[in-house]
Amino acid sequence: MTFLNRYKTVRKRTEDICAPLETEDFVVQPVADVSPPKWHIGHTTWFFETFILKPNVNGYKEFNPDYNYVFNSYYETVGARVIRTDRGNLSRPTVKDIYQYRKYVDNAMIELLQSNYNEQLNELLELGVNHEEQHQELLLTDIKYILGNNPLFPAYADILNGISHPSSSAEYVAIEEGIYEIGFKGNGFCFDNELGRHRVYLPKYTIASRLVTNGEYLAFIEAGGYRDFKFWHAEGFDWVKNNSVCSPMYWHFVDGQWLHYSYQGLKPVELNDTLNHISFYEASAFAAWKGKRLPTEFEWEAAADKIQWGSRWEWTESAYLPYPGFTKAPGAIGEYNGKFMVNQKVLRGASEVTSPGHSRITYRNFFHPHLRWQYTGIRLAQ
């Protein structure tokens, strides 16, 4: 697929994700970690305008110079920006304005790719497309949080069922002691945090062939797992008490039955479905309750071709750190991953809302331990 077709396909998918929304849905920001859908629409557009069109198209005229302040996310090199927690206060620009902005930038990008294409732009174009695919996953999870925290629990759409069924019973796969190579290799795209392929020594271990199910986690709840401090990190148990956490995100106990919010609204919890929306704290506590642990990201990668993965982002025991030899690119692009390598845990795999073709064995996602609005699950190791 040419970059032109790929660009059009990715941009259309973002708009398709937003198509079921009402205008009011585009503006809501219930918590700091969730961005309003209209901000995602504007920010992904700003990325192409700022990093590709402005530096590479002679005479390019910005759609609106103020949008650099509104839609810059965290790039200090590019200038000042609206702080993240205030994105939901932006009643202007309107949704209509932002879609006009998107069309304006798309027309300029299509002209560039049709008539003035330069292969030296390949790396930036690839990054821009993958950046938008990351935001597509964020859009879907942010939309779920916005609607799932509305007291009416409105349905979003039928395009996603929000369900992942394990294909077999849980088994433990034995991985032999040895030296394993970790990190990306090859000629395709990867993010900079996947680079620095290196060898690691791993003692012998076993790893679950599939992820934990709702029913398995419900047993933890019913056994008083949220009330027993001995399974928790101290920080995690403080989080449980301070936030009155007693179940996964979106679970509600109503009239003697566990329900959960899905894209179709409030539905009964299916015990055989794969668990999701779990924090690292909860994942670690459940593993301790089972007498097991979470795998490290290196154990996960070494075993990836022997296990079922791709339906949930999977918490690992590993801190998010640079690989040996990691270097940041010059300028704003160098702020993409490296600046976040502190106080976060690595997640591996993908999820059912990950964009098609966006996942790979070496992909390293990362979040703070308390976050669980993404499709996060648990795999056990020992």
PyMOL commands that set and color helices and strands:
alter all, ss='L'
color gray80, all
select helices_A, chain A and resi 3-18+23-27+37-56+67-71+76-78+84-89+95-115+119-148+192-194+214-222+229-231+234-243+280-289+297-306+332-335+338-340
alter helices_A, ss='H'
color red, helices_A
select strands_A, chain A and resi 172-175+178-182+198-202+205-208+251-254+257-262+265-268+313-319+345-349+365-367+376-377
alter strands_A, ss='S'
color yellow, strands_A
deselect
rebuild
show_as cartoon
